[in-house]
């Protein structure tokens, strides 16, 4: 409902809502593909069955549709990722050939990436000063206009038969998003305290809806209540905008280190490293909180944010693997996989990106688990073979010796030893 591109199009006349499924999206994992098509079904219902679905190159399909219906303009929200920007420029040129124009009149962000700058016009590289300036921008929601959908456009090419029955995905659609918000928002006051505890319902779970444009972050900010929890939630939304801004200014950082000095950091990539990575991806690390996070992601397409940081730290600082391996693994399975937030979040943990965690910050998965999941609620949910252990032993079952559950693996590495190794590698780069 808060969509300036749609509202502006509606002012020009009848609207044909078109979604083109780019062949590139086939590379996305099952969770993201299934959720997207479920979301499209919900959108089709919300438009009275008027959504037109096409499969193919957007450069071809958008221009072809404009020609078929005699449209003089195609309205979109701007894409700020490298591929999206290049694609939209090609669409713009293709539309010119059928006497139509591409109109970019909105953004998936409150503040358009690339517009929050220092006084000298250069980008901000650190989150806190970015947040201060971002907070000063007066962003407004779309003014609703009655939308009249064009009739007799019956070129919906159908939905694929995607079997996602093994996944427990979020409910799709705008109504489902707001049901979730209304269910969770009474806990907003406690967000700052509860957001790090994966065993409680402490986060809004709005990320899949933001990722697919089902809700706009403007709408979430408009619903914040001025408490300290709400203020912290606003900062978290701003992190999403900051990472989009960084990627816009430096598109190479999608898969390359933002801090180029970290390019010489020793990483393991040999056959033994690949074997360790396979064990990691199979949730067989022997560290319960790491395995629980991976199991959650493989089962639901989601992973709690605090757990994402613990899992990422384990991969780059206990296993000494490239952050890019973990980022690709996450993008393959996360339903809310957003290239800017995901990859720059990984870089934050790896110490190669913006506001990078100091190299000496190596998360101890056992103590992190005990601190943020003290009753073991999260671990019991995702690792039922440990469910009978007490609240202390469940975080480190290997200490039980012969009494440890036989169905759960021993730790694949010694965290204490790997922490020393990680610090040595980072010091070899930093010189400190």
C-alpha positions, 0 to 999 in steps of 0.5 A: 500500500505504501508504493510511490511507483504504483501510486504515480502510475495510477495517476496516469491511467489504468495500470497493468501490474507486471512481474517478470521472473528473471531466469537469474532467480533460478539460482536462488535457493528453494526458500527464497523462490518458494516465498517469492511465488507465494508472495506473488499469489497473495499480490495477485489476489490483492489486485483482483487477479490482475497481476501479469506474470512473465518469465524471461529477460526483463529487457525483452518482456517489459518492452513487449508488454508495454507495446502490447497494451500501448503503455507509455510509461513503466513505473518501478522502484529503483534497484541499487544492487549492481545487477539491478542497476545494469538491468534497469538501464537496459530496460530503459533503452528497450522501452525507448524503442516502443515509445515508452519511458521508464519511471523510477519513483520510489525505493525499497529504502526510506532514504535513497542510497547514495543521497546521505553524504558528508558536507564535502559530498563524499560517502559516509563510511561509518554507521554512526555518522551515517545514522545521524544524517539519515535521521535528519532526512524527512521521508514521507509515505506514498499518498494513496490514489485509487488504482484502476487495473486494466482489463483483458490482459490475460498473459499470466504464465502460471506459477511453478510447482515448487515443493517447499513442504519440507520448509516452514516458511513465513506466511506470505502477503501483506496481510500476513506481514501486518498480522505478524507485526500486530502480534509482535509489536507489544514486545517492541518496548523490550526489543533492545533487551530481548533481540539477542535472545534466540529462545524468545520471540524478541524480533519482529521477523519483518525481514522477508517482507522488507526483502520482497517489498511487501511492506516498506520500512517507512511503514514500520518507522511510522508504527514505532512508539518512541520507547528505547526499544523502538529507537533501537529498532529504528537503528536496525532498519538504518543498518539495512539502509547503510549497507545498501548505501555502501554497496551502491558507492562501492559495488565491488564490495559485494564479494570483495573486502571493503578493507583491501588491506585484509586481502592478504589475511591468510585463509584456508581453501584447500581440500581439508578446508572444503571438508570442514566447510561441508561439516559446517553446512551439515550442522555437524560442528559439535558446537550446539548454538552453531548447529542450531542456527544452521538447522534453523536456516535449513528448516525455515529459511531464517536464522536469528540475528545474534546466532548469525553473528556467532555462526559467521564468527565460527566460520571465519575465526574458528575454521579460518574459511573465506567469508564469501563461502559463508555468505554464499551459503546463507544466500542460498538458504535464507528467505530474507537473503539480501545481498547488501545486508548479508554480505556486509554483515559477513564482512563486519564479522570477518573484520574486512568491512565497514564498522568492522568488529575488531580483529580480536573480537572472536565470539566464543560459541559456548559462552555466547550460547550460555549468555543469550540462551541461558535456559537452552530453549533455542538449542532444545528446539533445534537440537532435540538430541540434547533436549534432556540435558540441564541448562548448563550442560546443553551448551557444551555437551562434550564436557560430559564425557561418556555421559554425552548424548551419543547422537551429537558430534564432538566439537570439530575444533578446539575453540581456544586453540583456533582463537589463538590461531585467528589472532595470529593471522589477524595480527600478521596483517594489522601489525599490532 
